[in-house]
Amino acid sequence: YVQIYIKGLAVDHEVALLKALAEPTRLRLVVLLALNGETCVCKLAEALDAPQFRVSRHLGILRSAGLVEARREGTWMHYRLASPGTRFQGCLQACFRECLADHEAIQQDLERLAAGCCASPETQPAGRN
């Protein structure tokens, strides 16, 4: 195990965040959450056109890194970006919203997200949940 130091201070936390984001699916997920807010995992799977188990696995990695938080509602899991604990995390989240929102892949994901149909209570008409 090698620690990375900048001016004598370990930057392990920052390295862990960047490692978690260094995978296309996980980067797309955090950008979608930055732009859309809290979202059910089934809608995220539809947006990425990926199996839900794979999306859940990536969200688990992001959660372990402290980048996302989860909330259970019945059988549905909803994810959102974690509140930034450091200035570095705040800058990353701003970059997700400002620098990557216009990326072609993200735009396609957002279109699928908007068209997606999820069976979670938040998307059901009143009285059906």
C-alpha positions as CSV (number, residue, x, y, z in Angstrom):
1,Y,0.0,0.0,0.0
2,V,1.4,3.4,-1.0
3,Q,0.1,6.6,0.4
4,I,0.2,9.7,-1.8
5,Y,1.3,13.0,-0.2
6,I,0.9,16.5,-1.3
7,K,3.0,18.9,0.9
8,G,3.2,16.3,3.6
9,L,-0.6,15.5,3.8
10,A,-2.1,12.2,2.7
11,V,-4.7,12.6,-0.1
12,D,-6.1,9.1,0.3
13,H,-9.7,10.2,0.5
14,E,-9.4,12.2,-2.8
15,V,-7.7,9.3,-4.5
16,A,-10.5,7.0,-3.4
17,L,-13.1,9.3,-4.8
18,L,-11.4,9.6,-8.1
19,K,-10.9,5.8,-8.3
20,A,-14.6,5.3,-7.7
21,L,-15.4,7.7,-10.6
22,A,-12.8,6.2,-12.9
23,E,-15.3,3.9,-14.5
24,P,-17.8,5.1,-17.2
25,T,-21.0,3.6,-15.6
26,R,-20.2,5.2,-12.2
27,L,-19.4,8.5,-13.7
28,R,-22.6,8.5,-15.7
29,L,-24.6,7.6,-12.6
30,V,-23.2,10.5,-10.5
31,V,-23.8,13.0,-13.3
32,L,-27.4,11.7,-13.6
33,L,-27.9,12.1,-9.9
34,A,-26.3,15.6,-10.0
35,L,-28.7,16.7,-12.7
36,N,-31.9,14.8,-11.7
37,G,-31.6,14.6,-7.9
38,E,-32.8,11.6,-6.0
39,T,-33.7,8.8,-8.4
40,C,-35.0,5.2,-8.0
41,V,-32.4,2.5,-9.0
42,C,-34.9,1.1,-11.6
43,K,-35.0,4.4,-13.4
44,L,-31.2,4.7,-13.3
45,A,-31.0,1.2,-14.8
46,E,-33.4,2.2,-17.6
47,A,-31.5,5.5,-18.2
48,L,-28.2,3.6,-18.6
49,D,-29.8,0.8,-20.6
50,A,-28.1,-1.6,-18.2
51,P,-29.3,-4.5,-15.9
52,Q,-30.4,-3.3,-12.5
53,F,-28.0,-5.7,-10.7
54,R,-25.1,-4.1,-12.5
55,V,-26.3,-0.6,-11.7
56,S,-26.9,-1.5,-8.1
57,R,-23.3,-2.9,-7.8
58,H,-21.9,0.4,-9.1
59,L,-24.1,2.4,-6.8
60,G,-22.8,0.3,-3.9
61,I,-19.2,1.2,-4.8
62,L,-20.2,4.9,-5.1
63,R,-21.9,4.6,-1.7
64,S,-18.8,3.0,-0.1
65,A,-16.8,5.9,-1.4
66,G,-19.1,8.4,0.2
67,L,-20.3,9.8,-3.1
68,V,-24.0,8.7,-2.9
69,E,-26.5,8.0,-0.2
70,A,-29.4,5.6,-0.4
71,R,-33.0,5.6,1.0
72,R,-35.2,2.6,1.0
73,E,-39.0,3.0,0.3
74,G,-40.6,-0.4,0.5
75,T,-38.7,-2.6,-2.0
76,W,-37.4,0.4,-3.9
77,M,-34.0,2.0,-3.4
78,H,-33.6,5.7,-4.1
79,Y,-30.1,7.2,-4.6
80,R,-28.9,10.8,-4.4
81,L,-25.5,12.5,-4.3
82,A,-24.2,12.7,-0.8
83,S,-23.8,16.2,0.7
84,P,-20.2,17.3,0.0
85,G,-18.1,16.8,3.0
86,T,-15.1,18.6,1.6
87,R,-14.4,21.4,-0.8
88,F,-13.0,18.8,-3.2
89,Q,-16.3,16.9,-3.2
90,G,-18.2,20.2,-3.7
91,C,-16.0,21.0,-6.7
92,L,-16.6,17.5,-8.2
93,Q,-20.4,17.8,-7.8
94,A,-20.3,21.3,-9.5
95,C,-18.3,19.7,-12.4
96,F,-20.8,16.9,-12.7
97,R,-23.6,19.5,-13.2
98,E,-21.7,22.2,-15.2
99,C,-19.0,20.3,-17.2
100,L,-20.6,17.1,-18.1
101,A,-24.3,17.9,-18.5
102,D,-23.9,18.6,-22.3
103,H,-22.0,15.4,-23.0
104,E,-23.7,13.4,-25.7
105,A,-23.8,10.2,-23.6
106,I,-25.3,12.0,-20.7
107,Q,-27.9,13.7,-22.9
108,Q,-28.9,10.2,-24.2
109,D,-29.1,8.9,-20.6
110,L,-31.3,11.9,-19.6
111,E,-33.6,11.2,-22.5
112,R,-34.0,7.5,-21.4
113,L,-34.4,8.7,-17.8
114,A,-37.3,11.0,-18.8
115,A,-39.0,8.3,-20.9
116,G,-38.5,5.6,-18.3
117,C,-41.3,4.0,-16.4
118,C,-40.7,2.9,-12.9
119,A,-43.1,1.0,-10.6
120,S,-41.9,2.9,-7.4
121,P,-44.5,4.6,-5.3
122,E,-43.3,8.1,-6.4
123,T,-44.3,7.4,-10.0
124,Q,-47.7,5.8,-9.3
125,P,-51.0,7.7,-9.4
126,A,-52.5,8.5,-6.0
127,G,-54.1,5.5,-4.3
128,R,-52.1,2.9,-6.3
129,N,-49.1,2.6,-4.0
